[in-house]
Amino acid sequence: MRHVDILVVGGGPAGCVAAWEAAVADKGLDVLLIERDRAIGAPVRCAEGVGSKGLREFLDPDGASWVARKISKVIFWAPDDTEVNVGGGDVGYILDRTRFEPALADEARRAGAEVEIRTEALNMARENGGWRVRLAGPRGEIDVLAKVVIGADGVEGMVGRWAGLDTRVPSRDMESCAQYIVSNIAFDPDAIYLHFADRWAPGGYAWIFPRGEGVANIGLGMIALKSDGRNAREYLDGYIKRYFPDGTVTGLTVGGVIVATTVKRTVTDGVILAGDAAHMINPLSGGGIVNAMKAGRLAARHAAAAVCAGDTAAERLQRYHDEWMALLGDDHLKYYRIKDALSRLDDGFYNGLARTVNGIPLEKRTLGRIFAHALINHPMLLPVAARFFV
Amino acid sequence: MPATLTARKPHQIAVVDNDLCDECGLCMPLCPPEAIHMTRKGLLVDKEACTGCVKCIAPCPVGALAMVDG
């Protein structure tokens, strides 16, 4: 049986950064990152958009091969197709995640972590104060004894389940998403488009994220409980037919985005969950890449410190949970309440808001001002705003 | 459900159409008894554990889950 200090399960943004940071935290640590699929970064189940500020905490996007497109504008479409431009400048990037995660994994390797692809965790059980994890890889099955297991295994994660942590999600908090790559279409390739409309994406939104001039990731997320009976792919087919009938459609991607708040317990003895596996997605935007990287970094630091101190008990690892909540988890509780309030508003509200916002000069359009106008028109949002800003 | 009724009429259970399924795993955390597993042959519903609650059916983005007689 092989012994490691830290086993990271899952080679997405959370896992790659966790392995990288753990190796950096202490050169003496044995860090192993395993990824089930044939390549780090594939298959892509994501719209690949990421904010500039958060990304730069980890890697420099300027001139990077893993950037598909730099984004300088955000355009909202109201249900009646009224267009609203918001913000500008250094908004963010559309990544090429088939290259982005390998870049993160390279950093992990260079820092001294070992990375194994096509290797899957089958089960795990407590042993000698650590976890015995059965791995299946290209060379067959082996057991690894890890002092700490970081579960960065995504929406479908099993590490949490095996460790007795509750990672289940109610249907109302699951966005069903479908996305195509569509080429030969006309749009502003420097902007991301977010389209809110119950008939196109009930309980979510449709998006256009440029990959280059004339080609974009076009997708949507919807809440199945609000569906008219169609699934996400059928909604997307309807959307493409209406807005991009002449586009060339390739590359269907589907997946679930958990728009909840962080799971109540992200740690137990010798186990830390990070990223989607711990429901660390922003429930308002559905964005999770930067959150996952920040959680992976925190998880690695706490895991490394716990291993070095010889104490990997839940009580000590709880510091990770507390630090995550202070960093972003508590904000997500607020975003969730806003999401909840917004979900009770109808298309008419958004149409009205869009027209109001278009009356504000472009340079004065901040999200705060837009929210203020929303409050004037819809006092029912006030209790939410009060909780959010107090 | 009373035991006698259960005995007479077994509840329906969820099954995955592995030709349609893209293995995104969205259904897994939706399952209250955690009866859906990712295997090397694709997603699989544990027939014994499935309670027939249908919570996994509608959210599947490609309609790969359906209810059948258990």
Chai-1 contact restraints between the chains, C-beta under 6 A:
chainA,res_idxA,chainB,res_idxB,connection_type,confidence,min_distance_angstrom,max_distance_angstrom,comment,restraint_id
A,R45,B,C24,contact,1.0,0.0,6.0,A-B,restraint_1
A,V155,B,G25,contact,1.0,0.0,6.0,A-B,restraint_2
A,E156,B,G25,contact,1.0,0.0,6.0,A-B,restraint_3
A,E156,B,M28,contact,1.0,0.0,6.0,A-B,restraint_4
A,E156,B,M38,contact,1.0,0.0,6.0,A-B,restraint_5
A,R161,B,E34,contact,1.0,0.0,6.0,A-B,restraint_6
A,T167,B,P29,contact,1.0,0.0,6.0,A-B,restraint_7
A,R168,B,P29,contact,1.0,0.0,6.0,A-B,restraint_8
A,V169,B,P29,contact,1.0,0.0,6.0,A-B,restraint_9
A,V169,B,L30,contact,1.0,0.0,6.0,A-B,restraint_10
A,S171,B,K55,contact,1.0,0.0,6.0,A-B,restraint_11
A,M174,B,L30,contact,1.0,0.0,6.0,A-B,restraint_12
A,M174,B,P59,contact,1.0,0.0,6.0,A-B,restraint_13
A,S176,B,P59,contact,1.0,0.0,6.0,A-B,restraint_14
A,S176,B,P61,contact,1.0,0.0,6.0,A-B,restraint_15
A,A178,B,P61,contact,1.0,0.0,6.0,A-B,restraint_16
A,A224,B,A58,contact,1.0,0.0,6.0,A-B,restraint_17
A,A224,B,P59,contact,1.0,0.0,6.0,A-B,restraint_18
A,N231,B,P61,contact,1.0,0.0,6.0,A-B,restraint_19
A,N231,B,G63,contact,1.0,0.0,6.0,A-B,restraint_20
A,A232,B,P61,contact,1.0,0.0,6.0,A-B,restraint_21
A,R233,B,P61,contact,1.0,0.0,6.0,A-B,restraint_22
A,R233,B,V62,contact,1.0,0.0,6.0,A-B,restraint_23
A,V254,B,D22,contact,1.0,0.0,6.0,A-B,restraint_24
A,V254,B,C24,contact,1.0,0.0,6.0,A-B,restraint_25
A,V254,B,P61,contact,1.0,0.0,6.0,A-B,restraint_26
A,V254,B,V62,contact,1.0,0.0,6.0,A-B,restraint_27
A,G255,B,C24,contact,1.0,0.0,6.0,A-B,restraint_28
A,G256,B,L26,contact,1.0,0.0,6.0,A-B,restraint_29
